[in-house]
């Protein structure tokens, strides 16, 4: 093929096992999703948790019914095979990583697809802004904050945020750009002094890698898709499956279609 | 009258001389404008200056031709009588304040109406944000910055900014709100460290009054309508008239109609 593979071709490679790694930068222009799969008895509370906390948990699609492994809104998807790498949890504890969950599928499982920062990073880069974690080729730094999510049943916990440093004028521009994309975390939740949201040391992220911050830059913080994983650990459902970090569900939905204006 | 006076009634009071003071908070919901009046020979450069510097000089309307003292786009206006207080400049020097410029009118004068921060302050207040200068009942603090405006002919100078302090989350919200209103200065141009834009001491504004800033607040800076007055002083046209600070042209245009979305 002379063209870069689109989302359908990439998913085919993932489904066949030919690609089982990170999806960052692949199928550019198309939405990638965080995935959470839960038994139906836990699904309603998780759905409410997402609705109550739309900045960290922007719900893009759910399965039509328990046991349904398709997500037609997002493309010709079989959620049992189309994520490059899954994480399996039992009783809230991580058990194993796998690249196919067909053998683990249950008739009561409900799939949730949530927006991911890859989409807004693409919009920032398209505007000519520098995204530090992209420039430095590392995972974005993420931090547990002192901000409480609104609880829903057993799902609760602190908001996790990702951080990208910008000069003030670029931070203002980044806020404008991300405001157009509420389905992928939307505008930042904080900027400036990290202590105000309970972050002690920017160089020691709780997840991901540290990035350099210049003296004339402000740290800008976005609600992060790791938040629902933290809530999942707190809820301790008997069984749950998520994507592995960075190994997202690639969809046929164009990033630009998520813009509210 | 049992109702608050609308813009036409307020202009009538101004035209008759019954009101010759500040217009802040009057005819709520309607656009008020900064006014610059120049001889036609200087008008083209000033127009270009506004086009090159839309954040500090957002042009809302100009007279149809030299000598025309109406601004039909903004209402039934006679620019010679409908501003509560004018300032007259000769050779770039302030000469006098007056409440009627009919006797000073010349056949070559061109009027410019520029957006004013009153409109976006109303939008911030309507969203439930606290605007410190309003709370404290003082003029907004304004500062000369180190940011160069783009010059046009003799019109040049540093950008003047106004400052309102906000907590980070409110600053982000303020950026979102003001982005909708490019015709009244739009989004802030800076936030955080004032030294980065050449401001030494926030408590010593170059114009207006200081306001209190809490430890957990960021100063947020907007391009300010004093900028064209500074450019006017630099250009030293033989003759010019502006509104007096706070004594604006009240128009029939609704603030909400300035929203780009």
Interface residues (C-beta under 8 A of the other chain):
Chain A: X168 X169 X171 X172 X175 X176 X179 X187 X188 X189 X190 X191 X192 X193 X196 X216 X218 X261
Chain B: X168 X169 X171 X172 X175 X176 X179 X187 X188 X189 X190 X191 X192 X193 X196 X216 X218 X261
